Amino acid sequence: MKPSEEKRYETLSPFELKNKLIQISTSTSERIMLNAGRGNPNWLALEPRNAFFLFGHFAMEEAALDPIRPGFGKSPKKDGSWQRFQSFLTKNSKNSGAETLHKIFSYVENELKYPMDEFIYEMVDAICGDHYPEPDRMLNYSEKIVQKYLKQEMCANESLPATLDLFATEGGTAAMDYIFNSLMENKLLHKGDKIALGTPIFTPYLEIPLLNDFEFVEINISQDENSNWQYPESEIEKLSDPSIKAFFLVNPSNPTSVSMQQSSLDKIAELIKTKRPDLILLTDDVYGTFVNGFKSLIDIAPHNTILVYSFSKYFGATGWRLGVIGICEQNIFDDKIAQLPEKDRAELHKRYSTTTIDPDKMKFIDRLVADSRLVALHHTAGLSTPQQVMMVFFALFCLIDKQNSYKQNAQAIVTKRHEMLYKALGVTLPDNEQICAHYYATIDVPKLAHERHGEEFAKYLVEQFEPIDFVVRLAEEKSIVLMDGGGFDAPNMSVRVSLANLSDEAYVTIGQGISELLEEYYQNWKLRK
């Protein structure tokens, strides 16, 4: 690709550029493409899936108890459903998923102590998908179970000071869409407002605020590459500026794959308490389960935080589109809406007046639900009920795993690949084991060039080539597809390697490929001197 063409492609999101790199890398038939671009994991959590599909058979038996005519079942009955389910498990005890079903339903009965006929009925009716979601925000027991799961995984199993209201969404991407929209619709943010972004960051968080719908002014709160990608105190202190209305971040970060250290969390908590009780926090914590003892901002600043979580990465379930938005019952969003000028409150009263007889008291999280269906279609809002059952089964599967066996194995997959990549690259592993999710690796190519061949060569690399030249040549010459780190606001010519979606051995090839290509640049530079 010529430099002029590279310059044109630099205007694209890294996710769109990736498609061009795939096209380039597959143009040479004698090489196998290695695509470590997107973060879709190559594993699937089998046990909760087996339980889900076996439970579906029980649901069909329930629907067939009183058929309308051949081939036409009825909505399941609640009374006696727990007893019928126990009989079903006995008959199917040898089937895949039966043991997991027994464990998770025993947990619900004995530890959560839910009325089992009611719980079974909610799950059966939901997996049949024969009713609109009710409540539309999230089914009753589904919400309670996912609340408990999030407390375990996002708050190091410590208690939140308030109940976390949840809205089940079509993955984390839908959650982001709904949140940005509702913050604007409810006049919590306005066009031209300053928002802070924890950078480097997942590229849509860089791109969405600049759209005509929002036109936010972005202020970077930058991680320090030389301090294990942590936020220096001086960067966090920027949030003291009252003109900054919100702080959006991914934690653990994407692409750098590290979580915030406790001192940074404490600094933000103190800042919220003393200087910025009005600051909106939005934290996308999809990778939190890959860090032991992970703590979300929802734990240290619950009143101010909107939590986004997705089940996609941890369980290998990107196609299921399972996400949640979490907001504590007592929060600044409801407080801010109540304090809006009378004219604004009157507009919002009118907007939501068709959904409730008292729209002024409508919680922000319920406004998110209404806005997700343009208010007028609020009565058909909500994540599909079979999706909610899958979410519940994933959550229960982890809640019964007292030894954290699944977590240890999931973490071991990416940690091994992380080690193999760095060894093949000939680079010392970062000293951040306790805070690293190992889901991605960000390789700063100019920094690597400086370490291996000196400052003059590194300067030449940056000044003489377009920032995407390295990822383009990797695709052209090695059939290796990586993400351009600069598109995430990581250093120019850095690359993001997904450690989730290829075989272990592929990361050896990728590490060697990066080193070989850098050596080619170096040899060409020596010839030019």
C-alpha positions in Angstrom: 0.0 0.0 0.0 1.4 3.4 -1.0 1.8 6.1 1.7 -0.9 8.2 0.1 -3.4 5.3 0.3 -2.3 4.6 3.9 -3.1 8.3 4.8 -6.6 7.8 3.4 -7.2 4.6 5.5 -6.0 6.4 8.7 -9.3 8.2 8.8 -11.1 5.0 9.4 -11.8 3.4 12.8 -9.3 0.6 13.6 -12.2 -1.9 13.3 -13.0 -0.8 9.7 -9.2 -0.6 8.9 -9.0 -4.2 10.1 -11.3 -5.3 7.3 -8.9 -3.9 4.7 -6.0 -5.6 6.5 -7.9 -8.9 6.3 -8.4 -8.3 2.5 -4.7 -7.6 2.1 -3.5 -10.6 4.2 -5.7 -13.1 2.3 -4.5 -12.0 -1.1 -1.5 -14.2 -0.8 -2.8 -17.8 -1.0 0.4 -19.6 0.2 0.2 -18.1 3.7 -2.4 -18.7 6.4 -3.9 -15.5 7.8 -3.6 -14.9 11.6 -6.2 -12.5 12.6 -5.6 -11.2 16.1 -7.6 -8.1 15.5 -11.0 -8.4 17.1 -11.4 -9.6 20.7 -13.9 -12.4 20.0 -12.6 -15.3 22.2 -12.1 -18.8 20.7 -13.5 -20.6 23.7 -17.0 -21.4 24.8 -18.2 -22.0 28.3 -19.8 -25.5 27.8 -21.3 -26.4 31.2 -23.8 -23.4 31.4 -24.7 -23.9 27.7 -25.4 -27.6 28.2 -27.6 -26.7 31.2 -29.4 -24.1 29.2 -30.2 -26.4 26.3 -31.3 -29.3 28.5 -33.5 -26.9 30.4 -35.0 -25.9 27.1 -36.2 -29.5 26.7 -37.9 -29.3 30.1 -39.6 -26.1 29.0 -40.9 -27.8 25.9 -42.4 -30.6 28.0 -44.1 -27.9 30.1 -45.5 -26.2 27.1 -46.9 -29.6 25.8 -48.7 -30.5 29.0 -52.0 -29.1 27.7 -51.8 -28.7 23.9 -54.3 -26.6 22.0 -54.0 -29.0 19.1 -51.2 -31.2 17.7 -48.1 -29.1 17.4 -49.5 -26.2 19.4 -48.5 -25.9 23.0 -49.6 -23.5 25.7 -47.9 -21.1 28.0 -46.4 -23.2 30.9 -48.1 -23.5 34.3 -46.6 -22.3 37.5 -48.1 -24.7 40.1 -46.1 -27.9 40.6 -43.4 -26.8 38.2 -40.6 -27.4 40.7 -41.7 -31.0 41.4 -42.1 -31.7 37.6 -38.6 -30.3 37.1 -37.1 -32.5 39.7 -38.7 -35.5 38.0 -37.3 -34.3 34.7 -33.8 -34.1 36.2 -34.1 -37.6 37.6 -35.1 -39.0 34.1 -32.3 -37.1 32.4 -29.6 -37.4 34.9 -27.1 -38.9 32.4 -27.6 -36.1 29.9 -25.1 -33.3 29.4 -26.0 -30.4 31.5 -28.0 -32.3 34.1 -25.4 -32.1 36.9 -25.0 -28.3 36.3 -28.7 -27.9 36.3 -29.0 -29.7 39.6 -26.2 -27.6 41.2 -27.6 -24.2 40.1 -31.2 -24.9 41.0 -30.1 -26.4 44.4 -28.2 -23.1 45.0 -31.3 -21.1 44.1 -33.4 -23.2 46.5 -31.0 -23.5 49.4 -28.9 -20.4 49.4 -31.0 -17.8 47.6 -34.2 -19.4 49.0 -36.4 -18.2 46.2 -39.9 -19.8 45.9 -39.0 -22.5 43.4 -42.4 -22.8 41.6 -42.1 -19.1 40.9 -38.4 -19.2 39.8 -38.9 -22.3 37.6 -42.0 -20.6 36.0 -40.0 -17.4 35.2 -37.2 -19.4 33.6 -39.5 -21.7 31.7 -41.7 -19.0 30.4 -38.7 -16.9 29.5 -36.9 -19.6 27.6 -40.1 -20.3 25.7 -40.1 -16.6 24.7 -43.9 -16.5 24.6 -44.4 -13.2 26.4 -42.9 -9.7 26.2 -40.3 -9.1 28.9 -42.1 -8.1 32.1 -40.8 -6.1 33.8 -39.3 -4.7 30.6 -36.1 -3.5 32.3 -35.2 -7.1 33.4 -37.1 -10.1 34.6 -37.6 -10.2 38.4 -35.4 -13.2 39.5 -33.0 -12.6 36.5 -32.2 -9.2 37.9 -31.6 -10.4 41.4 -29.2 -13.2 40.3 -27.2 -10.9 38.0 -27.0 -8.4 40.8 -25.4 -11.0 43.0 -23.0 -12.0 40.2 -21.9 -8.4 39.6 -21.4 -7.9 43.3 -19.1 -11.0 43.3 -17.2 -10.1 40.1 -17.2 -6.2 40.0 -16.9 -5.5 43.8 -14.5 -8.3 45.0 -17.6 -9.8 46.6 -18.0 -6.9 48.9 -21.4 -5.3 49.6 -22.5 -2.2 47.7 -24.1 0.5 49.8 -27.3 0.3 47.8 -29.2 -2.1 45.5 -28.0 -2.1 41.9 -30.8 -1.6 39.4 -30.2 -3.4 36.2 -31.3 -2.9 32.6 -30.6 -6.0 30.4 -29.3 -4.9 27.0 -28.3 -6.4 23.6 -24.6 -6.5 24.6 -22.3 -3.8 25.9 -22.6 -1.9 22.6 -26.3 -1.4 22.9 -25.7 -0.2 26.5 -23.3 2.4 25.3 -25.8 3.6 22.7 -28.6 3.8 25.2 -26.6 5.7 27.8 -25.2 8.3 25.5 -28.7 8.9 24.1 -30.5 9.1 27.4 -27.9 11.4 29.0 -28.6 13.8 26.2 -32.4 13.3 26.2 -32.6 13.9 29.9 -30.4 17.1 29.7 -27.7 15.6 31.9 -25.3 16.3 29.1 -25.6 18.9 26.3 -23.9 19.6 23.0 -20.6 21.2 23.5 -20.1 19.8 27.0 -16.6 18.7 28.1 -16.2 15.0 28.8 -13.1 13.3 30.0 -12.0 10.0 28.4 -9.5 7.6 30.1 -7.1 7.0 27.2 -6.1 4.8 25.4 -9.7 3.6 25.1 -12.0 1.4 23.0 -12.4 3.4 19.8 -16.2 4.0 19.9 -15.7 6.0 23.0 -13.5 8.3 21.0 -15.7 8.4 18.0 -19.3 8.6 19.4 -18.8 11.9 21.3 -17.8 13.7 18.2 -20.9 12.8 16.2 -23.4 15.5 15.3 -25.8 14.0 17.9 -23.4 15.0 20.7 -20.5 17.3 19.7 -18.8 16.8 23.0 -15.4 18.3 23.7 -13.0 15.5 24.7 -10.4 15.9 27.4 -7.9 13.0 27.7 -7.1 11.5 31.1 -4.0 9.7 29.9 -2.5 6.5 31.2 1.3 6.5 31.6 2.9 3.8 29.4 6.0 3.9 31.6 4.0 3.2 34.8 2.2 0.0 33.7 -0.5 2.1 31.9 -1.8 3.6 35.1 -3.3 7.1 35.5 -0.9 9.5 37.1 -2.3 11.6 39.9 -1.8 14.7 37.8 -4.2 13.2 35.2 -6.9 12.3 37.6 -6.6 15.8 39.1 -7.9 17.1 35.8 -11.3 15.9 36.8 -11.4 18.6 39.5 -12.3 21.0 36.7 -16.0 21.7 37.2 -16.5 22.2 33.4 -15.9 18.5 32.9 -19.3 17.0 33.1 -18.5 13.3 32.8 -15.6 10.8 32.9 -15.9 7.7 30.6 -13.4 4.8 30.9 -12.9 1.1 30.2 -11.6 -0.8 33.2 -9.6 -3.0 32.7 -8.6 -0.9 29.8 -8.8 -1.6 26.1 -6.3 -1.9 24.4 -3.8 -1.8 27.3 -5.6 -4.5 29.3 -4.8 -3.3 32.8 -7.1 -2.4 35.7 -6.9 0.7 37.8 -4.7 0.3 40.8 -6.2 0.9 44.2 -4.5 4.2 44.8 -6.2 5.6 41.6 -9.6 4.3 42.7 -9.0 6.0 46.1 -8.0 9.2 44.4 -11.2 9.3 42.4 -13.3 8.4 45.4 -11.8 11.3 47.4 -12.2 13.7 44.5 -15.9 12.7 44.2 -16.4 13.2 47.9 -14.6 16.5 48.2 -14.5 18.4 44.9 -16.8 16.8 42.3 -19.9 15.2 43.8 -21.6 16.2 40.6 -19.3 14.3 38.2 -20.9 11.6 36.1 -18.8 8.3 35.8 -19.3 5.7 33.1 -17.3 2.6 33.5 -17.2 -0.3 30.9 -16.0 -3.3 32.9 -16.3 -6.1 30.5 -12.8 -7.4 31.2 -13.0 -7.2 35.0 -13.4 -10.9 35.5 -9.9 -11.5 34.1 -8.3 -9.7 37.1 -8.4 -11.3 40.5 -10.0 -9.1 43.2 -11.2 -6.6 40.6 -12.9 -3.5 41.9 -15.1 -1.3 39.7 -15.8 2.4 40.1 -19.4 1.4 41.0 -17.8 0.1 44.2 -15.9 3.2 45.2 -18.3 5.9 43.9 -21.7 4.2 43.7 -23.8 7.3 43.7 -22.1 8.7 40.6 -21.5 5.7 38.5 -23.1 4.0 35.5 -21.8 0.4 35.1 -21.7 -1.4 31.8 -21.0 -5.1 31.8 -21.1 -7.7 29.1 -21.0 -11.5 29.4 -19.5 -11.8 25.9 -15.8 -12.1 26.5 -15.7 -14.2 29.7 -18.1 -16.9 28.4 -17.3 -16.8 24.7 -20.7 -15.5 24.0 -20.3 -12.4 21.7 -23.1 -13.7 19.5 -25.6 -13.9 22.4 -25.5 -10.1 22.9 -25.8 -10.2 26.7 -25.1 -6.9 28.5 -26.4 -5.0 31.5 -26.4 -1.4 32.6 -26.2 -1.0 36.4 -27.1 2.1 38.4 -27.5 2.3 42.2 -31.0 3.0 43.5 -29.7 6.3 45.0 -27.8 8.2 42.4 -26.9 11.6 41.0 -28.8 11.1 37.8 -32.2 11.1 39.4 -31.0 14.0 41.6 -29.9 16.0 38.7 -33.1 15.4 36.8 -35.1 16.6 39.8 -33.0 19.8 40.0 -33.4 20.7 36.3 -35.0 24.1 35.4 -38.8 24.1 35.3 -38.8 24.4 31.5 -36.6 21.3 31.1 -38.6 19.3 33.6 -41.8 20.2 31.7 -40.3 18.9 28.5 -39.3 15.6 30.1 -42.7 15.3 31.7 -44.3 15.5 28.3 -41.7 13.1 26.8 -42.4 10.3 29.2 -46.1 11.0 30.0 -47.4 8.1 27.9 -45.4 5.6 29.9 -46.4 6.5 33.5 -49.0 8.7 35.2 -46.2 10.3 37.2 -43.3 10.8 34.8 -41.5 13.3 37.1 -40.7 10.4 39.5 -39.5 8.1 36.7 -36.0 6.8 37.5 -33.2 7.5 35.1 -32.7 3.8 34.5 -36.3 3.4 33.5 -36.0 6.4 31.2 -33.1 4.5 29.6 -35.5 1.6 28.9 -38.1 3.9 27.4 -35.6 5.8 25.3 -34.2 2.5 24.0 -37.5 2.1 22.1 -38.1 5.8 21.3 -40.6 6.0 24.3 -43.6 5.3 22.1 -42.6 1.6 21.8 -41.8 1.3 25.5 -44.4 -1.4 26.0 -42.3 -3.7 23.8 -38.9 -2.8 25.3 -36.5 -5.2 26.9 -33.9 -7.9 26.1 -35.5 -11.1 24.7 -36.4 -13.4 27.5 -34.4 -16.5 26.2 -31.3 -14.2 26.2 -32.0 -13.3 29.8 -32.1 -17.0 30.8 -28.7 -17.6 29.2 -27.4 -14.6 31.2 -28.9 -16.1 34.4 -27.3 -19.5 33.7 -23.9 -17.9 33.1 -24.2 -15.9 36.3 -25.4 -18.9 38.4 -22.6 -21.1 37.0 -20.1 -18.7 38.5 -22.0 -18.2 41.7 -21.8 -21.9 42.4 -18.2 -22.1 41.5 -16.8 -21.6 45.0 -13.3 -22.6 44.0 -13.2 -20.2 41.0 -12.2 -23.0 38.7 -13.8 -21.5 35.7 -12.1 -18.1 36.4 -8.7 -19.7 36.9 -9.0 -21.6 33.6 -10.3 -18.6 31.6 -7.5 -16.5 33.0 -4.9 -19.2 32.3 -5.8 -19.3 28.6 -5.0 -15.6 28.0 -2.1 -15.5 30.4 -0.3 -18.4 28.6 -0.8 -16.7 25.3 0.5 -13.4 26.8 3.7 -15.1 27.9 4.2 -16.9 24.6 3.8 -13.7 22.7 6.3 -11.8 24.8 8.8 -14.6 24.7 8.6 -14.9 21.0 8.9 -11.1 20.7 12.0 -11.2 22.9 10.6 -8.7 25.4 10.5 -8.9 29.2 7.0 -9.4 30.6 5.5 -6.3 32.1 5.6 -6.1 35.8 1.9 -5.8 36.3 0.7 -9.3 37.0 -1.8 -8.3 39.7 -3.6 -5.8 37.6 -3.3 -7.2 34.1 -6.2 -8.9 32.4 -3.9 -10.3 29.7 -6.8 -10.1 27.2 -4.8 -7.8 24.9 -1.2 -6.8 24.5 -0.2 -3.3 23.3 3.2 -3.3 21.7 4.7 0.1 21.2 6.7 -0.5 18.0 8.7 2.8 18.1 9.6 2.2 21.8 10.7 -1.4 20.9 12.8 0.1 18.0 14.5 2.5 20.4 15.3 -0.3 22.8 16.8 -2.5 20.1 18.4 -0.1 17.7 18.6 3.3 19.3 16.9 6.7 19.3 17.9 7.7 15.8 16.3 4.6 14.2 13.1 5.0 16.3 12.9 8.7 15.2 13.3 7.6 11.6 10.5 5.1 11.9 8.1 7.6 13.2 9.0 10.5 10.9 9.3 8.6 7.6 6.3 6.3 7.7 2.6 6.7 8.1 1.3 5.5 11.6 -0.5 2.5 10.0 2.4 1.4 7.9 3.5 -1.2 10.3 0.1 -3.0 10.6 -0.3 -2.7 6.8 3.1 -4.4 6.1 2.4 -7.0 8.7 -0.7 -7.9 6.7 1.0 -7.7 3.3 4.2 -9.6 4.2 3.3 -11.8 7.1 -0.5 -12.3 6.7 -0.8 -11.1 10.4 -3.8 -8.8 11.1 -3.5 -6.6 14.2 -5.3 -3.5 15.3 -3.6 -0.1 14.9 -3.0 1.2 18.5 -3.1 4.8 17.4 -6.8 4.5 16.7 -7.3 3.8 20.4 -5.2 6.9 21.3 -2.3 4.6 22.2 1.1 5.6 20.8 1.3 6.0 17.1 2.5 2.9 15.3 1.7 0.7 18.3 -0.3 -2.5 17.7 -3.0 -4.2 19.7 -2.8 -8.0 19.8 -6.0 -9.8 20.9 -4.9 -12.8 23.0 -8.3 -14.4 23.0 -9.1 -15.5 19.5 -6.2 -17.7 18.2 -4.4 -20.9 19.1 -1.6 -20.6 21.6 1.0 -21.3 19.0 -0.2 -18.5 16.8 1.1 -16.0 19.3 4.6 -17.3 18.8 4.2 -16.7 15.1 2.9 -13.2 15.8 5.7 -12.3 18.1 8.3 -13.5 15.7 6.5 -11.7 12.8 6.6 -8.4 14.7 10.3 -8.8 15.4 11.2 -9.8 11.8 9.3 -6.9 10.3 11.0 -4.4 12.7 14.3 -5.9 11.7 13.5 -5.3 8.0 12.8 -1.7 8.7 16.1 -1.5 10.5 18.1 -3.1 7.7 16.5 -0.8 5.1 17.4 2.2 7.3 21.0 1.0 7.6 21.3 0.8 3.8 19.9 4.3 3.4 22.5 5.8 5.8 
